Amino acid sequence: MIQVSIPLIPAADGVLLIPADHVTELLRRLAADWLYSTDSGEMSGDPRTVLDLAGVLDQVADQIDVECIGLASGTRH
């Protein structure tokens, strides 16, 4: 089981924010943990479904990275 520490940043309006790089790292580590647990037999379930779900988490992480890069470089579409 993975353990992750994620910093919370309070915004001026009291909303708690999580840095995007921590979110993408969490998504990728979760996907990798699922794959490892399935491969090692620690987690039961359909391996194809786990592979597909892990792929979706990686795609979401990639999309967050792309959006952040676009915002940082001023080229958001």
Backbone as ProteinMPNN parsed JSONL, in Angstrom:
{"seq_chain_A": "MIQVSIPLIPAADGVLLIPADHVTELLRRLAADWLYSTDSGEMSGDPRTVLDLAGVLDQVADQIDVECIGLASGTRH", "coords_chain_A": {"N_chain_A": [[0.845, -1.174, 0.0], [0.534, 2.219, -0.813], [1.865, 5.205, 0.638], [1.263, 8.556, 0.904], [2.159, 11.89, 1.292], [0.511, 14.869, 1.128], [0.713, 18.257, 0.544], [-1.43, 20.824, 1.726], [-2.711, 23.838, 0.608], [-3.9, 26.794, 1.801], [-6.263, 28.907, 0.288], [-7.106, 32.375, -0.304], [-9.849, 32.58, 0.053], [-10.409, 30.572, 1.796], [-10.588, 28.042, 0.74], [-9.076, 24.887, 0.314], [-6.173, 24.036, -1.429], [-4.428, 21.793, -3.618], [-1.198, 21.215, -4.768], [-0.647, 20.853, -8.265], [1.373, 19.151, -9.246], [1.63, 17.336, -7.205], [-0.827, 16.095, -7.269], [-0.772, 14.824, -9.798], [1.395, 13.121, -9.383], [0.335, 11.495, -7.355], [-1.798, 10.252, -8.751], [-0.354, 8.792, -10.69], [1.242, 7.144, -9.065], [-0.735, 5.682, -7.765], [-1.861, 4.285, -9.937], [0.392, 2.751, -10.675], [0.7, 1.267, -8.335], [-1.655, -0.242, -8.328], [-1.18, -1.83, -10.612], [1.152, -3.211, -9.828], [0.167, -4.573, -7.56], [-1.728, -6.215, -8.745], [-0.134, -7.734, -10.497], [1.486, -9.064, -8.641], [-0.3, -10.606, -7.34], [-1.532, -9.711, -5.068], [-3.863, -8.273, -5.241], [-7.076, -9.074, -6.187], [-8.949, -9.485, -9.172], [-9.931, -8.553, -12.491], [-7.257, -8.569, -14.623], [-7.078, -7.126, -17.043], [-8.985, -5.125, -16.756], [-7.892, -3.724, -14.589], [-5.521, -2.853, -15.811], [-6.613, -1.191, -17.798], [-7.911, 0.751, -16.177], [-5.708, 1.805, -14.787], [-4.4, 2.919, -16.929], [-6.188, 4.965, -17.596], [-5.935, 6.615, -15.332], [-3.276, 7.443, -15.682], [-3.586, 8.864, -18.075], [-5.251, 10.964, -17.246], [-3.511, 12.227, -15.459], [-1.531, 13.011, -17.289], [-3.036, 14.83, -18.821], [-3.593, 16.817, -16.927], [-0.972, 17.716, -16.496], [-0.421, 18.779, -19.075], [-2.33, 20.844, -19.237], [-1.433, 22.475, -17.127], [1.119, 23.169, -18.03], [0.364, 24.618, -20.279], [-0.988, 26.768, -19.039], [1.114, 27.89, -17.564], [2.854, 28.693, -19.558], [1.382, 30.427, -20.973], [-0.024, 29.652, -23.194], [-2.485, 28.512, -23.314], [-5.201, 26.821, -24.766]], "CA_chain_A": [[0.0, 0.0, 0.0], [1.323, 3.437, -0.883], [1.588, 6.273, 1.585], [1.616, 9.807, 0.258], [1.894, 13.108, 2.049], [0.162, 15.918, 0.173], [0.54, 19.545, 1.219], [-2.636, 21.591, 1.437], [-2.42, 25.273, 0.601], [-5.151, 27.544, 1.95], [-6.459, 30.081, -0.568], [-7.631, 33.543, 0.411], [-11.263, 32.378, 0.373], [-10.527, 29.463, 2.715], [-10.565, 26.773, 0.03], [-7.777, 24.22, 0.363], [-5.67, 23.663, -2.752], [-3.356, 20.804, -3.67], [-0.353, 21.482, -5.93], [-0.929, 19.947, -9.379], [2.389, 18.11, -9.384], [1.34, 16.311, -6.204], [-1.997, 15.354, -7.753], [-0.354, 13.927, -10.876], [2.225, 12.069, -8.781], [-0.575, 10.589, -6.67], [-2.494, 9.453, -9.759], [0.593, 7.847, -11.299], [1.628, 6.143, -8.053], [-1.891, 4.813, -7.56], [-1.917, 3.392, -11.099], [1.507, 1.811, -10.567], [0.419, 0.38, -7.216], [-2.661, -1.191, -8.804], [-0.53, -2.78, -11.517], [2.04, -4.055, -9.027], [-0.651, -5.439, -6.715], [-2.344, -7.218, -9.609], [0.93, -8.621, -10.971], [2.015, -9.865, -7.538], [-1.374, -11.427, -6.797], [-2.067, -9.122, -3.838], [-5.197, -7.75, -5.493], [-7.809, -9.889, -7.149], [-9.699, -8.709, -10.139], [-9.583, -8.782, -13.878], [-6.045, -7.818, -14.954], [-7.321, -6.201, -18.163], [-9.699, -3.981, -16.189], [-6.906, -2.958, -13.809], [-4.645, -2.199, -16.782], [-7.377, -0.094, -18.401], [-8.113, 1.806, -15.182], [-4.403, 2.439, -14.564], [-4.163, 3.757, -18.113], [-7.027, 6.164, -17.473], [-5.302, 7.494, -14.335], [-2.101, 8.045, -16.324], [-4.052, 9.853, -19.046], [-5.72, 12.132, -16.493], [-2.3, 12.902, -14.978], [-0.932, 13.672, -18.451], [-3.86, 15.98, -19.192], [-3.346, 17.864, -15.924], [0.342, 18.277, -16.822], [-0.539, 19.589, -20.292], [-3.06, 22.066, -18.886], [-0.562, 23.309, -16.293], [2.161, 23.712, -18.907], [-0.293, 25.645, -21.068], [-1.217, 27.942, -18.184], [2.4, 28.489, -17.187], [3.519, 29.296, -20.723], [0.466, 31.39, -21.572], [-0.499, 29.162, -24.49], [-3.683, 27.689, -23.097], [-6.096, 26.894, -25.924]], "C_chain_A": [[0.892, 1.239, 0.0], [0.908, 4.403, 0.216], [2.117, 7.556, 0.966], [1.259, 10.956, 1.185], [1.663, 14.229, 1.042], [-0.039, 17.229, 0.938], [-0.762, 20.219, 0.786], [-2.302, 23.069, 1.587], [-3.741, 26.026, 0.729], [-5.175, 28.759, 1.018], [-7.07, 31.199, 0.267], [-9.085, 33.351, 0.839], [-11.506, 31.181, 1.289], [-10.542, 28.083, 2.069], [-9.155, 26.192, 0.131], [-7.393, 23.746, -1.031], [-4.555, 22.641, -2.611], [-2.515, 21.124, -4.901], [-0.554, 20.415, -7.017], [0.107, 18.84, -9.503], [2.195, 17.001, -8.351], [0.134, 15.457, -6.627], [-1.572, 14.368, -8.836], [0.538, 12.81, -10.348], [1.346, 11.039, -8.076], [-1.294, 9.674, -7.663], [-1.577, 8.395, -10.361], [1.028, 6.768, -10.306], [0.491, 5.184, -7.771], [-2.007, 3.812, -8.706], [-0.819, 2.337, -11.012], [1.271, 0.806, -9.442], [-0.63, -0.664, -7.597], [-2.018, -2.267, -9.678], [0.371, -3.733, -10.746], [1.226, -5.059, -8.202], [-1.328, -6.537, -7.529], [-1.302, -8.238, -10.069], [1.436, -9.553, -9.879], [0.953, -10.772, -6.914], [-1.973, -10.892, -5.512], [-3.501, -8.63, -4.008], [-5.873, -8.653, -6.516], [-8.578, -8.963, -8.083], [-9.2, -9.022, -11.535], [-8.361, -7.941, -14.249], [-6.245, -6.812, -16.077], [-8.03, -4.943, -17.658], [-8.747, -3.103, -15.386], [-5.975, -2.2, -14.738], [-5.344, -1.0, -17.425], [-7.57, 1.065, -17.426], [-6.804, 2.543, -14.876], [-4.064, 3.354, -15.736], [-4.961, 5.048, -18.068], [-6.417, 7.134, -16.467], [-4.074, 8.178, -14.92], [-2.509, 9.117, -17.332], [-4.552, 11.119, -18.358], [-4.521, 12.929, -15.975], [-1.617, 13.643, -16.118], [-1.71, 14.92, -18.843], [-3.684, 17.132, -18.203], [-2.001, 18.524, -16.204], [0.272, 19.2, -18.032], [-1.24, 20.907, -19.992], [-2.193, 23.019, -18.061], [0.555, 23.939, -17.12], [1.583, 24.821, -19.762], [-0.551, 26.914, -20.279], [0.08, 28.662, -17.867], [3.067, 29.192, -18.358], [2.619, 30.302, -21.435], [-0.084, 30.949, -22.913], [-1.726, 28.284, -24.346], [-4.646, 27.915, -24.255], [-7.541, 26.939, -25.549]], "O_chain_A": [[1.885, 1.299, 0.726], [-0.24, 4.415, 0.66], [3.275, 7.63, 0.556], [0.184, 10.979, 1.784], [2.521, 14.504, 0.203], [-0.854, 17.303, 1.858], [-1.136, 20.178, -0.386], [-1.689, 23.488, 2.569], [-4.608, 25.909, -0.137], [-4.222, 29.536, 0.971], [-7.494, 30.983, 1.402], [-9.51, 33.89, 1.861], [-12.652, 30.807, 1.537], [-10.511, 27.069, 2.767], [-8.166, 26.919, 0.043], [-8.197, 23.127, -1.729], [-3.831, 22.623, -1.616], [-3.072, 21.292, -5.986], [-0.622, 19.223, -6.719], [-0.241, 17.705, -9.83], [2.557, 15.852, -8.601], [0.091, 14.253, -6.372], [-1.967, 13.202, -8.801], [0.448, 11.673, -10.813], [1.589, 9.838, -8.19], [-1.389, 8.467, -7.443], [-1.973, 7.241, -10.523], [1.166, 5.602, -10.679], [0.724, 3.994, -7.558], [-2.226, 2.623, -8.472], [-1.074, 1.157, -11.251], [1.604, -0.371, -9.578], [-0.508, -1.833, -7.232], [-2.276, -3.459, -9.507], [0.35, -4.939, -10.992], [1.554, -6.244, -8.152], [-1.482, -7.662, -7.053], [-1.543, -9.445, -10.039], [1.777, -10.704, -10.153], [1.265, -11.606, -6.064], [-2.833, -11.541, -4.916], [-4.264, -8.575, -3.044], [-5.313, -8.954, -7.57], [-8.808, -7.794, -7.776], [-8.173, -9.676, -11.718], [-8.428, -6.713, -14.194], [-5.633, -5.744, -16.06], [-7.713, -3.832, -18.081], [-8.791, -1.877, -15.491], [-5.667, -1.034, -14.49], [-4.751, 0.068, -17.578], [-7.411, 2.227, -17.801], [-6.799, 3.765, -14.726], [-3.505, 4.435, -15.548], [-4.465, 6.105, -18.459], [-6.383, 8.34, -16.712], [-3.853, 9.365, -14.681], [-1.858, 10.157, -17.434], [-4.301, 12.225, -18.837], [-4.514, 14.159, -16.043], [-1.17, 14.777, -15.941], [-1.117, 15.951, -19.162], [-3.631, 18.294, -18.606], [-1.89, 19.749, -16.157], [0.846, 20.289, -18.013], [-0.799, 21.965, -20.44], [-2.22, 24.231, -18.276], [0.893, 25.108, -16.929], [2.225, 25.852, -19.958], [-0.355, 28.017, -20.79], [0.143, 29.891, -17.896], [3.772, 30.183, -18.166], [3.044, 30.953, -22.389], [-0.561, 31.775, -23.69], [-1.969, 27.407, -25.176], [-4.878, 29.049, -24.674], [-8.405, 27.001, -26.424]]}, "name": "protein", "num_of_chains": 1, "seq": "MIQVSIPLIPAADGVLLIPADHVTELLRRLAADWLYSTDSGEMSGDPRTVLDLAGVLDQVADQIDVECIGLASGTRH"}
